[in-house]
Amino acid sequence: MAMKTYSRTSKGKANISETVYTILYKNIVNLTLAPGTMISEMDIAERLHVSRTPVREAFIKLSNEALVNIFPQKGTFVSKIDLSRVQEERFLRESLELAVLERFVTAHTEESIDRLKMNLKKQKSAIDQNDLVKFIDYDDQFHAIMFDESRKNLCYSIIQRFSSHYRRIRYLSLHFSRIYNQNIEQHQEIVDAIERQDVLEATVILKRHIRKLIIEKDEICEKYPEYFQQEERFIGDTDIFEASSELQKLLSDSSLFAIHDNTRPLDALE
């Protein structure tokens, strides 16, 4: 599947650079560009019909966010998933979300609840369309609504900035497990607890929801080691992963840049 380019309506050099960054960021975190894939300034500039300067600027920004590794005289590669970083990103998200949830439960309005319920409908629609990327986007928006209604958008922007490795694990996890409905059920339970103003119950459900990444951790790390940094995998926070009974069919979408890639494209992981 070709790399998604999204809409490009921005004008000016700065906006072009930001657009290139956004396109690359989304394709990396959604695993269209597989971990370990080599990407080149010239190739991307030609595909996106831009000069190499905004691509270079996007690479630098992605490098600062640990999404690409730039090796002089060797090339630029999509970073492999760092499980220790996943743990820290999950910890950051949980800490901020629990703090915001408590405020939201006690101060929510009827309109804010309506926003959450409308979002749940969009999640169900994404499942019906079998669109995993869109489903995860709506999942993120569900949580963002509580930050927005609590006027803590800066906090949510921090989560978004430091969640790239965590998101990639979420994508793999949901793809393997195919338990989208369970995520929606947990979201519904959170909404129900909020409406009852039950802070304790909402907190328990949210913790379970954030920590529950359904993935065969050991099996996937051993079977597809090229997707993960070869570092210590047992990172102490044991509830970050929960084993599922079996793996489902892996990602069907291939990487656009597989021709430069020493790893297997996503559709070859059988």
C-alpha positions in Angstrom: 0.0 0.0 0.0 1.3 3.4 -1.0 2.3 5.8 1.8 -0.7 8.1 2.6 0.1 11.7 1.7 -3.0 13.3 3.3 -4.2 16.8 2.3 -1.6 19.4 1.5 -3.2 22.9 1.5 -0.6 24.8 3.5 1.5 27.5 1.9 5.0 28.7 2.7 8.3 26.9 3.4 7.6 26.5 7.1 4.2 24.9 6.5 5.6 22.7 3.8 8.1 21.4 6.3 5.4 20.8 8.8 3.3 19.0 6.3 6.1 16.7 5.3 6.8 16.0 9.0 3.1 15.2 9.6 2.9 12.8 6.6 6.0 10.9 7.7 5.0 10.9 11.4 1.6 9.4 10.6 3.1 6.7 8.3 5.6 5.8 10.9 3.4 5.6 14.0 0.7 3.7 11.9 3.4 1.3 10.7 3.0 2.0 7.0 6.7 2.6 7.3 8.0 -0.4 9.2 10.6 -0.1 12.0 14.1 -0.4 10.5 13.0 0.9 7.1 15.6 3.1 5.3 14.2 6.3 4.0 16.0 8.9 1.8 15.6 12.6 1.4 15.6 12.4 -2.4 13.1 9.6 -2.5 10.6 11.3 -0.2 11.1 14.7 -1.9 10.3 13.2 -5.3 7.2 11.3 -4.0 5.8 14.4 -2.2 6.8 16.8 -4.9 8.8 19.1 -2.6 12.5 20.1 -2.4 14.9 18.2 -0.1 15.1 21.1 2.4 11.7 20.5 4.1 12.3 16.7 4.1 15.7 17.3 5.8 13.9 19.5 8.4 11.3 16.9 9.0 14.0 14.2 9.5 15.6 16.3 12.2 12.3 16.8 14.0 11.5 13.1 13.8 15.0 12.3 15.0 14.4 14.5 18.1 11.3 12.5 18.8 13.1 9.2 18.5 11.2 8.2 15.4 14.1 8.0 13.0 17.8 7.4 13.4 20.2 9.5 11.3 23.6 7.9 10.6 26.1 10.1 8.7 27.4 8.4 5.6 25.0 5.5 6.1 21.4 6.8 5.9 18.2 7.5 7.8 16.2 4.7 9.2 12.8 4.5 10.9 13.6 3.8 14.6 12.9 0.4 16.0 10.4 0.0 18.8 12.0 0.7 22.2 10.2 -1.3 24.9 11.7 0.8 27.7 10.4 3.9 26.0 7.0 2.3 25.6 6.9 1.9 29.4 7.8 5.5 30.0 5.3 6.8 27.5 2.6 4.6 29.0 3.5 5.9 32.5 3.3 9.5 31.3 0.0 9.0 29.7 -1.5 7.2 32.7 -0.3 9.7 35.2 -1.7 12.7 33.3 -5.0 11.0 32.3 -5.8 9.9 35.8 -5.3 13.4 37.1 -7.5 14.8 34.4 -10.1 12.1 34.8 -10.7 13.0 38.4 -11.4 16.6 37.5 -13.6 15.6 34.6 -15.7 13.2 36.6 -16.6 16.0 39.1 -17.0 18.8 36.6 -18.3 17.3 33.4 -21.4 18.7 31.6 -24.1 17.1 29.6 -22.5 18.5 26.4 -19.2 16.9 27.3 -20.8 13.5 27.8 -22.5 13.9 24.4 -19.1 14.5 22.8 -17.9 11.2 24.3 -20.9 9.3 23.1 -20.7 10.7 19.6 -17.0 9.6 19.6 -18.1 6.1 20.5 -20.3 6.0 17.5 -17.4 7.0 15.3 -15.3 4.2 16.8 -18.0 1.7 16.0 -18.2 3.0 12.5 -14.4 2.6 12.0 -14.7 -1.0 13.2 -17.5 -1.6 10.7 -15.2 -0.2 8.0 -12.3 -2.4 9.3 -10.2 0.8 9.5 -7.7 0.3 12.3 -5.9 3.6 11.8 -9.1 5.5 12.0 -10.2 3.5 15.0 -7.0 4.4 16.9 -7.4 8.0 15.9 -10.9 8.0 17.4 -9.6 6.2 20.4 -7.1 9.0 21.0 -9.8 11.6 20.4 -12.0 10.0 23.1 -9.3 10.6 25.7 -8.5 14.1 24.2 -12.1 15.2 24.8 -11.6 14.9 28.6 -8.5 17.0 28.4 -10.2 19.6 26.3 -13.2 19.8 28.5 -10.9 20.1 31.5 -8.9 22.8 29.8 -5.8 20.8 30.0 -4.9 20.8 26.3 -1.2 21.5 26.9 -1.0 18.3 29.0 -2.6 16.3 26.1 -0.2 17.8 23.6 2.7 16.5 25.8 1.1 13.0 25.6 0.8 13.2 21.9 4.4 14.4 21.5 5.8 11.5 23.6 3.7 8.5 22.6 5.1 7.4 19.2 6.6 4.1 20.4 3.6 3.4 22.6 1.2 4.0 19.7 3.1 1.6 17.5 2.8 -1.1 20.1 -1.0 -0.3 20.4 -1.3 -0.7 16.6 0.4 -4.1 16.6 -1.5 -5.2 19.6 -4.9 -4.4 18.2 -4.0 -5.9 14.8 -3.0 -9.1 16.4 -5.8 -9.4 18.9 -8.7 -8.0 16.8 -10.6 -7.1 20.1 -11.7 -3.7 19.0 -15.1 -4.2 20.7 -13.5 -4.7 24.0 -11.8 -1.3 23.8 -15.2 0.3 23.0 -16.8 -1.6 25.9 -14.2 -0.2 28.2 -14.8 3.3 26.8 -18.5 2.9 27.4 -17.8 1.7 31.0 -15.7 4.9 31.6 -18.6 7.0 30.3 -21.1 5.2 32.6 -18.8 5.7 35.6 -18.4 9.4 34.8 -22.2 9.9 34.5 -22.5 8.2 38.0 -19.7 10.5 39.2 -17.9 7.4 40.4 -14.3 8.5 40.4 -13.0 5.3 41.9 -14.7 3.1 39.3 -13.7 5.3 36.4 -10.1 5.3 37.6 -10.0 1.5 37.8 -11.4 1.1 34.3 -9.1 3.7 32.9 -6.0 2.0 34.4 -7.0 -1.3 33.0 -7.7 0.2 29.6 -4.4 2.0 29.3 -2.3 -0.9 30.6 -3.9 -3.6 28.6 -1.9 -4.1 25.4 -3.0 -7.5 24.1 0.1 -8.9 22.5 2.3 -12.0 22.7 5.3 -10.0 23.9 7.9 -12.8 24.0 6.7 -14.4 20.8 6.6 -11.3 18.7 10.0 -10.1 20.0 11.5 -13.4 19.1 9.7 -13.9 15.8 10.2 -10.3 14.5 13.3 -9.1 16.3 14.0 -6.6 13.5 11.1 -4.5 14.8 12.5 -4.0 18.2 15.7 -2.6 19.7 17.9 -5.4 20.9 17.9 -4.3 24.5 16.5 -5.7 27.8 12.9 -6.5 27.1 11.7 -7.2 30.6 11.2 -3.7 31.8 9.7 -4.2 35.2 6.2 -2.9 34.5 4.8 -6.3 33.9 1.2 -5.1 33.4 2.2 -3.2 30.3 1.6 -6.3 28.3 -1.1 -9.0 28.5 -0.7 -12.2 26.6 -3.4 -13.3 24.1 -4.2 -16.9 23.2 -3.0 -16.7 19.7 -1.8 -14.3 17.0 -4.1 -13.3 14.2 -3.0 -12.6 10.7 -0.3 -9.9 10.7 -0.5 -6.5 8.9 -1.5 -6.8 5.3 -0.1 -3.4 4.2 3.4 -3.4 2.8 5.9 -0.6 3.3 6.3 1.9 0.5 10.0 2.0 1.0 10.6 -1.8 1.2 13.0 -1.5 -1.7 15.5 0.2 0.6 14.7 -2.0 3.6 16.7 -4.8 5.1 13.7 -5.8 7.2 10.6 -7.7 6.0 7.6 -5.6 4.8 4.6 -5.9 7.0 2.7 -8.1 4.5 5.5 -10.6 4.6 5.4 -11.3 8.3 3.7 -14.7 8.2 
